[in-house]
């Protein structure tokens, strides 16, 4: 299902099938129970939750552990992580930082 999902995610949206498979961590949890994944991979429940919510924090060794449990390659786990990151809306600059930055530029001039 993961390999199918990765392949489907690469297709244009109109060419995707009705069951796109597993293409990111969110869809992974639709097919696999969180508690089973933590137990099988040897993660702490809170740690796995954090890594799935913020895949940019995932270490290579953790990708290897997940890959072994999911019967895929570590590269495919990394692809799931990258797909998860790419589907997020872009972060907006905080107003305070932007105001401080523009105030700092005015002082320099």
URBEL-V781933 format. One record per pair of residues at least 12 apart in sequence whose ideal C-beta (glycine too) atoms are under 6 Angstrom apart, sorted by the first residue. I is the first residue (numbers start at 1). J is the second residue. D is the distance in Angstrom with one decimal. If there is no record, write none. Layout:
i=I j=J d=D
i=I j=J d=D
This chain:
i=1 j=21 d=4.6
i=1 j=22 d=4.7
i=2 j=22 d=4.6
i=2 j=72 d=5.1
i=2 j=76 d=5.6
i=4 j=21 d=3.6
i=5 j=20 d=5.8
i=5 j=21 d=3.2
i=5 j=22 d=4.0
i=5 j=23 d=3.6
i=6 j=79 d=5.3
i=8 j=20 d=4.4
i=8 j=21 d=5.6
i=9 j=23 d=4.1
i=9 j=83 d=5.7
i=23 j=83 d=5.3
i=24 j=80 d=5.4
i=24 j=83 d=4.2
i=24 j=84 d=4.1
i=25 j=52 d=4.4
i=25 j=80 d=5.7
i=25 j=84 d=4.8
i=40 j=69 d=4.5
i=41 j=65 d=4.9
i=41 j=66 d=5.6
i=41 j=69 d=4.6
i=55 j=81 d=3.6
i=55 j=84 d=4.8
i=55 j=85 d=5.8
i=56 j=85 d=5.9
i=58 j=81 d=5.6
i=63 j=77 d=4.4
i=63 j=78 d=5.5
